[in-house]
Amino acid sequence: MSKRLYNVLIVEDEATLRKVYQVKLELAGHNVQTASNGEEGVQKAFEMVPDLILLDIRMPKMDGFEVLKRIRENPSTTNARVIVFSNLGQKDDVDKALALGADDYLIKSSFTPAAILEKIDAQLEDTQNPVVLESYKLAFDPSAYDATKLARAFKFPTLFTNAAGKKMMLELLPDLNHQEKGWFLAHFIDSDEDAR
């Protein structure tokens, strides 16, 4: 059976490290793209939809915490595995990254390149596990019977991206078929940004 190849994004401002891991991952057969700052990292993540992101924290233009936050908020990248790879080793930094959705946190000085690649392989193997979809019942203030306010309260993003990269908008409307308040209909519609 042939080994599955993955899309990997390296977001790292140190050119030497970026190149070392790019070459090693490409030799393993993976499709690798790189970014030298946080803004570029977010843009490339949304374009390529990586299976895994190797992410530094201290970077120009946008730090890794903000990159991680944006990756987790976007439906097209929310399931990407993220390994934070940083010189920052304080417990607060580690806790913050994990709370934002990092799958692992590695301190650069504590790991050899071979050990990092083992961690990457372990995370990539985990991507083969099936995703279980769950439904949730949300509790909120009954006076919030306004779809726009409700969406804002739950921090629903205004735009989503489908698998083909097309922008979609979540429309949330009160469901008037129910007698009691608190029911909403939600569906996705094409978003024509030029028409806005």
GINOR-V418428 format. One record per backbone hydrogen bond with DSSP energy under -0.5 kcal/mol. NH is the residue of the N-H (numbers start at 1). CO is the residue of the C=O. E is the energy in kcal/mol with one decimal. If there is no record, write none. Layout:
BEGIN
NH	CO	E
NH	CO	E
END
This chain:
BEGIN
8	6	-0.6
8	31	-3.0
9	52	-2.4
10	33	-2.4
11	9	-0.6
11	54	-3.2
12	10	-0.7
12	35	-2.2
15	13	-0.8
18	14	-2.4
19	15	-2.3
20	16	-2.5
21	17	-2.2
22	18	-1.9
23	19	-2.7
24	20	-2.1
25	21	-2.2
26	22	-2.4
27	23	-2.5
28	24	-1.1
29	26	-1.6
30	25	-2.2
31	6	-2.2
32	30	-0.7
33	8	-2.3
35	10	-2.4
38	60	-1.6
38	62	-0.6
41	37	-2.0
42	38	-2.3
43	39	-2.2
44	40	-2.7
45	41	-2.3
46	42	-2.2
47	43	-1.6
48	44	-3.0
49	45	-2.1
51	7	-2.6
52	7	-1.6
53	81	-2.8
54	9	-2.7
55	53	-0.7
55	83	-2.8
56	11	-2.5
59	57	-0.9
62	60	-2.1
64	57	-2.7
67	63	-1.9
68	64	-2.7
69	65	-2.3
70	66	-2.4
71	67	-2.4
72	68	-2.3
73	69	-1.5
74	70	-1.2
75	73	-0.6
77	74	-1.5
78	74	-1.5
80	77	-1.9
81	51	-2.8
83	53	-2.8
84	82	-0.6
84	104	-2.6
85	55	-3.3
86	106	-2.3
89	87	-0.6
94	90	-2.2
95	91	-3.2
96	92	-2.3
97	93	-2.3
98	94	-2.4
99	95	-2.5
100	96	-1.7
101	98	-0.9
102	97	-2.4
103	82	-2.5
104	82	-1.3
106	84	-3.3
108	86	-2.2
108	106	-0.6
110	107	-2.0
111	107	-0.5
111	108	-1.2
116	112	-2.3
117	113	-2.4
118	114	-1.7
119	115	-1.9
120	116	-2.5
121	117	-2.7
122	118	-2.3
123	119	-2.1
124	120	-2.6
125	121	-2.4
126	122	-1.5
127	123	-0.8
127	124	-0.7
128	125	-1.4
129	126	-1.7
133	131	-0.6
138	136	-0.6
144	141	-2.6
145	143	-0.9
146	144	-1.8
150	146	-2.9
151	147	-2.5
152	148	-2.1
153	149	-2.7
154	150	-2.0
155	152	-1.1
156	151	-2.5
160	168	-3.5
162	166	-2.4
165	162	-2.3
168	160	-3.2
169	189	-3.0
170	158	-0.7
171	169	-0.6
171	187	-3.1
172	170	-0.5
173	171	-0.5
173	185	-2.8
175	183	-2.9
176	174	-0.9
178	175	-1.1
185	173	-3.3
187	171	-1.9
189	169	-2.3
191	167	-1.9
192	190	-0.7
193	191	-1.1
195	192	-1.5
196	193	-1.1
END
